[in-house]
Amino acid sequence: MIPRILTVAGSDSGGGAGIQADLKTISLLGGFGMSAVTALTAQNTRGVKGIFEVPADFVALQMDVVLSDIGVDAMKTGMLGSPAIVHRVSQKIRQYRISRVVVDPVMVAKGGARLLAPEAGKAIKKELIPLAQIITPNIPESEVLTGRKIKGVREMREAAKEIHGMGARHVLIKGGHLRGDPVDVLYDGRRIFEFPGARIPTLHGHGTGCTLSAVLALELAKGRSPRQAVEYAKAFITSAIQFSLPLGQGHGPVNPYIPASRDAERYRVIQKLKKAFHILRDRRVGHLFPEVQSNLGCALLDPRGPEDVAAFPGRFVRLGREVVRVSDPEFGASQHIAGIILTAMRYNPEMRSAMNVCFSEEILVLAKKAGFSVGHFRRQEEPAREKRREGCSLSWGVDQVLKKSKKVPDLIFDRGDLGKEPMIRVLGRDPEEVVNKVLAIAK
């Protein structure tokens, strides 16, 4: 059954935060989003120009009609605005016994506008926080909740424990407001977990907190533990910030489409690799495998590292001409094949797939007859420091060829060195193209 997620938050007329950001994110990740609107805001990328608060009883009515009919698997709160709304929302959570609740204590907009009446802070601490499975304050919000100044991770850890003492089962303090690379801190009542990240230089981060808490709610609804949900949400929001949208004249919104589409792309890459393996198995090309065996990999469209390149764990195994795999393809399974692909993609981002096969002069002749372009390098010229680094030889060799080539060739080979088997790397845009090239030289 599709996860049902209720967001109780304000509306952002600019579309970058609030219920608009929540519903986009929930839908993109495969959930069914529902909403109870707490306020209408007139805002754009340059700031909040006006707020029209929805009566608390009408907020409660929205929750009633949704919860009594459709039901809910998890919910999140955002901008609540007044003590009356906080009270009625808390009341409904208790009435319907909603256990998976993510509280994003929205207090201040990105541009500095106050989104929560000061007296509502007390209501949140007294009524809403004790109902939270996860509360997600940033540094300014944590300072308001605890009344203490936060200058670094040590103070974040102390604040997390204090907020946990207010009743929340898990506390995630977001460290984006601190200088340097951000670190988020999660406290579950017993242990502290830190989630470091790299700071992404951008002016466009509108909707960061809303999007993160929406992902958390959905992941909890899917059955993930709070720690697993935080890990996934952290990776999701990092990509959303990295590919943020420079819309308007102020702070543009984060982009939930990229990380959501990457999940779909990961599935497509795995399926392409599986299909390619079946072709290799059916055509019985095991005789092309080198002594170190062979592997086939494919990268995502915009890989950040080897973790975004899928290959076959344990490589392919040769049994005569038969081709056997140890297991299904996985991301991060092969540093070697990832090194080849990532190096090739630096020169041509479309060349996302590669496979290694054995070397022979006969294969080179067949490749040239098939019209394939061929490049080569000499392992003897490899610097000693590269030889000492595990898995770097292949990347170094591919790089040497591509530095001198006008385009990425179909094949790159070397004739080996002392203790190094000669090898051919077959490159292509996807696994099917690579396998077709392999079949052409298999004849």
C-alpha positions in Angstrom: 0.0 0.0 0.0 1.3 3.5 -0.8 2.6 5.3 2.2 0.1 8.1 3.4 1.8 11.2 4.6 0.0 14.2 6.1 1.8 17.6 6.2 0.4 20.2 8.6 2.1 23.4 7.5 1.9 26.8 5.8 1.5 27.5 2.1 4.3 29.1 0.2 3.0 31.1 -2.7 6.5 30.9 -4.3 6.4 27.1 -4.3 9.8 26.5 -2.8 8.9 25.6 0.8 5.8 24.8 3.0 3.2 22.4 1.8 4.2 22.9 -1.8 7.7 21.6 -1.1 6.4 18.8 1.1 3.8 17.5 -1.4 6.3 17.6 -4.3 8.9 15.6 -2.3 6.4 13.1 -1.0 5.0 12.4 -4.5 8.4 12.2 -6.1 9.5 9.5 -3.6 6.4 7.4 -4.0 4.1 8.5 -1.2 0.6 9.9 -1.1 0.7 13.4 0.2 -2.2 15.1 2.1 -2.2 18.5 3.7 -3.8 20.6 6.5 -2.9 24.3 5.7 -2.1 26.4 8.8 -1.4 29.7 7.1 -1.3 31.4 3.7 1.9 33.3 3.0 2.6 35.9 0.3 6.2 35.2 -0.4 8.8 34.8 -3.2 12.5 34.2 -3.3 13.2 37.6 -1.8 11.1 37.1 1.4 7.8 36.9 3.1 5.5 39.9 2.3 2.4 38.8 4.3 0.9 36.0 6.4 -2.8 35.1 6.7 -3.3 32.6 9.5 -6.0 29.9 9.2 -8.3 29.6 12.2 -7.2 26.8 14.5 -10.5 25.0 14.4 -10.4 24.9 10.6 -6.9 23.4 10.8 -8.3 20.8 13.1 -11.2 20.2 10.7 -8.8 19.6 7.8 -7.0 17.0 9.9 -10.2 15.4 11.0 -11.7 14.8 7.5 -8.4 13.4 6.2 -7.5 11.2 9.2 -11.0 9.8 9.7 -11.3 8.8 6.0 -7.9 8.2 4.3 -5.8 7.6 7.4 -2.1 8.2 7.8 1.1 6.3 8.1 3.2 9.3 9.2 2.9 13.1 9.5 5.0 16.1 9.7 4.5 19.6 11.0 5.9 22.8 9.7 4.8 26.4 10.2 2.1 26.4 12.9 2.0 30.1 13.8 0.0 30.4 17.0 -0.5 28.6 20.3 -4.1 27.8 19.4 -2.9 25.9 16.2 -0.2 24.1 18.1 -2.8 23.0 20.7 -5.3 21.8 18.2 -2.7 19.9 16.1 -1.3 18.3 19.2 -4.8 17.3 20.2 -5.4 15.6 16.9 -2.2 13.7 17.0 -3.1 12.3 20.4 -6.7 11.6 19.3 -5.7 9.6 16.3 -2.7 8.0 18.0 -0.2 9.0 15.4 3.2 7.7 16.4 5.3 8.6 13.4 5.5 12.4 13.8 8.3 14.6 12.4 8.3 18.1 14.0 10.0 20.8 12.0 9.8 23.7 14.4 9.6 26.4 11.8 10.3 29.7 13.5 12.1 32.0 11.1 12.1 32.2 7.2 15.3 32.1 5.2 15.0 35.8 4.7 14.7 36.5 8.4 10.9 36.9 8.7 9.4 35.6 12.0 7.0 32.7 11.2 6.1 31.7 14.7 4.6 33.9 17.4 6.9 34.0 20.4 4.2 32.7 22.7 3.7 29.7 20.4 7.2 28.5 21.3 6.1 27.6 24.8 3.2 25.6 23.3 5.5 23.7 21.1 7.8 22.8 23.9 4.9 21.8 26.2 2.5 20.0 23.8 4.1 19.1 20.5 7.7 18.1 21.2 6.6 15.2 23.5 4.7 13.8 20.6 7.6 13.9 18.1 9.3 10.8 16.9 11.9 13.1 15.4 12.3 16.9 15.9 14.5 18.7 13.4 15.5 22.1 14.6 18.3 24.1 13.0 20.9 26.0 15.1 18.7 29.2 15.6 15.7 27.1 16.5 17.7 25.0 18.9 19.0 28.2 20.5 15.4 29.4 21.0 14.2 26.0 22.4 17.1 25.7 24.8 18.0 29.3 25.5 21.7 28.6 25.0 24.1 29.8 22.4 25.4 27.1 20.0 28.9 27.7 18.6 29.9 24.2 17.6 29.3 20.4 17.6 29.9 20.2 21.4 27.0 22.6 22.1 24.9 20.9 19.5 25.3 17.6 21.4 24.3 19.3 24.7 21.3 21.0 23.1 20.2 17.7 21.5 20.1 16.1 25.0 18.2 19.0 26.5 15.6 18.9 23.7 15.3 15.2 24.1 14.5 15.9 27.8 11.5 17.8 26.6 9.9 14.5 25.4 11.0 14.0 21.8 12.2 10.4 21.1 14.8 11.5 18.6 16.4 14.9 18.1 18.2 15.9 14.9 19.9 19.2 15.1 20.9 20.6 11.7 24.3 22.3 11.6 24.1 24.3 8.4 24.2 27.6 10.2 27.7 27.0 11.6 30.9 27.9 9.8 32.8 25.4 7.8 31.5 22.1 6.6 28.1 21.3 8.2 27.6 18.5 10.7 24.1 17.3 11.8 23.7 15.6 15.2 21.2 12.9 16.0 20.4 11.9 19.6 18.2 8.9 20.4 18.3 9.1 24.2 21.3 6.8 24.5 23.7 7.6 21.6 24.9 10.5 19.6 25.3 10.1 15.9 27.1 12.7 13.7 26.4 13.2 10.0 29.2 15.3 8.5 28.8 16.8 5.0 30.5 19.1 2.6 29.3 22.7 2.4 27.8 23.4 -1.1 28.5 27.0 -2.2 25.0 28.3 -3.3 22.6 31.1 -2.5 19.7 28.8 -3.2 18.6 26.8 -0.3 14.9 27.8 0.2 12.8 24.9 1.5 15.7 22.8 2.8 14.1 22.1 6.2 10.7 21.4 4.7 12.1 19.0 2.2 14.3 17.2 4.7 11.4 16.7 7.2 9.1 15.5 4.4 11.6 12.8 3.4 12.0 11.8 7.0 8.3 11.3 7.5 8.0 9.2 4.3 11.0 7.0 5.2 9.6 6.4 8.7 6.3 5.5 7.1 8.1 2.9 4.9 9.4 1.3 8.1 13.0 2.6 8.2 14.5 3.3 11.6 15.0 6.9 12.6 18.8 6.6 12.0 18.2 5.0 8.6 15.7 7.7 7.7 18.1 10.4 8.7 20.9 8.9 6.6 18.7 8.7 3.6 17.2 12.2 4.1 20.7 13.7 4.5 21.8 12.2 1.2 18.6 13.4 -0.5 18.8 17.0 0.7 22.5 17.2 -0.1 21.7 16.4 -3.8 18.7 18.7 -3.7 20.9 21.6 -2.5 23.7 20.7 -5.0 21.3 21.0 -7.9 19.2 23.9 -6.4 17.2 26.0 -8.8 18.4 29.6 -9.4 14.8 31.0 -9.7 13.8 34.5 -8.9 16.0 37.3 -7.7 16.7 36.1 -4.1 17.1 32.7 -2.5 15.9 30.0 -5.0 14.5 26.7 -3.9 16.3 23.3 -3.5 15.6 20.8 -6.2 13.9 17.6 -5.1 13.6 16.3 -8.6 17.3 15.4 -9.0 17.7 13.0 -6.0 14.3 11.5 -6.6 15.1 10.9 -10.3 18.5 9.4 -9.2 16.6 6.6 -7.3 14.8 5.8 -10.5 18.0 6.0 -12.5 19.8 3.6 -10.1 17.1 1.0 -10.8 17.4 1.5 -14.5 21.2 1.1 -14.3 20.9 -2.2 -12.4 18.4 -3.5 -14.9 20.6 -2.6 -17.8 23.5 -4.4 -16.3 21.4 -7.5 -15.6 20.2 -7.5 -19.2 23.7 -7.2 -20.5 24.9 -10.1 -18.3 22.2 -12.4 -19.8 23.4 -11.5 -23.3 27.0 -12.3 -22.4 25.9 -15.6 -20.8 23.8 -16.6 -23.7 26.5 -15.9 -26.2 29.1 -17.8 -24.1 32.0 -15.4 -24.3 33.9 -16.7 -21.3 37.0 -17.3 -23.4 37.4 -13.5 -23.6 37.9 -13.2 -19.8 41.4 -12.5 -18.5 43.0 -14.5 -15.7 41.9 -11.8 -13.2 38.3 -12.3 -14.6 36.1 -9.6 -16.0 33.6 -7.1 -14.8 31.0 -4.8 -16.4 30.0 -1.5 -14.8 27.8 1.5 -15.5 27.6 4.9 -13.8 24.7 7.3 -12.9 24.4 10.4 -15.1 26.2 12.6 -12.6 28.4 10.4 -10.4 30.0 11.8 -7.3 32.3 8.9 -6.9 32.7 5.1 -7.1 29.6 4.7 -4.9 27.6 5.9 -8.0 29.0 3.2 -10.3 27.3 -0.2 -10.3 29.2 -3.4 -11.2 29.1 -7.1 -10.3 30.5 -8.1 -6.9 33.1 -10.8 -7.3 33.3 -10.1 -11.0 32.3 -12.5 -13.8 33.7 -16.0 -13.5 34.8 -18.0 -16.6 34.0 -21.7 -16.8 35.4 -22.5 -20.2 33.2 -20.4 -22.5 30.4 -20.2 -19.9 29.9 -16.9 -18.1 28.8 -17.1 -14.4 28.2 -14.2 -12.0 28.7 -14.3 -8.2 25.8 -12.0 -7.5 23.6 -9.3 -8.9 25.1 -5.9 -9.7 25.4 -3.4 -6.9 26.6 0.2 -6.6 30.1 0.6 -5.2 30.9 -3.0 -6.0 34.2 -2.4 -8.0 36.7 0.3 -7.5 38.6 -0.9 -10.6 35.8 -0.7 -13.1 34.6 2.5 -11.4 38.0 4.1 -11.9 37.9 3.4 -15.6 34.4 4.8 -16.1 34.8 7.9 -13.9 38.1 8.7 -15.7 36.4 8.4 -19.1 33.4 10.5 -18.0 35.7 13.4 -17.2 36.4 13.6 -20.9 33.0 12.6 -22.2 30.1 12.4 -19.6 28.2 10.1 -22.0 30.7 7.3 -21.8 29.2 5.7 -18.7 29.9 2.0 -19.1 33.0 -0.2 -19.4 34.1 -3.9 -19.4 37.5 -5.4 -19.3 38.5 -8.4 -21.5 41.7 -10.3 -22.2 44.3 -9.0 -24.6 45.4 -10.6 -27.8 46.7 -9.3 -31.1 43.9 -11.1 -32.9 41.3 -9.2 -30.9 42.9 -5.9 -31.9 42.7 -6.9 -35.6 39.0 -7.8 -35.2 38.4 -4.5 -33.4 40.0 -2.5 -36.2 38.0 -4.5 -38.9 34.8 -3.7 -37.0 35.7 0.0 -37.3 36.4 0.6 -33.6 38.7 3.3 -32.5 41.6 2.0 -30.3 43.9 3.7 -27.8 46.8 2.3 -25.8 49.2 3.1 -23.0 52.4 1.6 -21.6 52.3 0.3 -18.0 56.1 0.7 -17.9 55.6 4.5 -17.9 53.4 4.5 -14.9 54.8 6.5 -12.0 55.8 4.4 -8.9 53.3 6.3 -6.7 50.4 5.3 -8.9 51.6 1.6 -9.0 51.6 1.6 -5.2 48.0 2.8 -4.9 45.5 -0.1 -5.3 43.2 0.3 -8.3 44.9 3.5 -9.6 46.7 1.9 -12.5 43.6 1.5 -14.6 42.5 5.1 -14.1 46.0 6.4 -14.8 46.3 4.4 -18.0 42.9 5.5 -19.3 43.8 9.1 -18.4 47.0 8.9 -20.4 45.1 7.8 -23.5 42.4 10.4 -23.2 44.8 13.3 -22.7 46.0 12.7 -26.2 42.8 11.7 -27.9 40.2 13.9 -29.5 37.5 11.5 -28.3 37.0 8.6 -26.0 38.0 5.5 -28.0 36.0 2.3 -28.1 38.8 0.2 -26.8 41.9 1.0 -24.6 44.6 -1.6 -24.2 48.0 -2.2 -22.7 50.4 -5.0 -23.2 51.1 -5.5 -19.4 54.1 -5.3 -17.3 56.0 -7.3 -14.7 53.2 -8.9 -12.6 50.5 -7.1 -14.6 48.3 -9.0 -17.0 47.8 -7.3 -20.4 44.2 -6.0 -20.8 41.6 -4.4 -23.0 39.0 -2.1 -21.7 35.8 -1.7 -23.8 34.0 1.6 -23.4 30.5 2.7 -24.3 27.5 4.8 -23.4 25.6 2.0 -21.7 26.0 -1.7 -20.9 24.2 -2.8 -24.1 26.6 -0.8 -26.3 29.6 -2.2 -24.4 28.4 -5.8 -24.8 27.7 -5.3 -28.5 31.3 -4.2 -28.9 32.5 -7.2 -26.9 30.4 -9.5 -29.1 31.9 -7.9 -32.2 35.5 -8.8 -31.1 34.4 -12.2 -29.8 34.0 -13.5 -33.4 
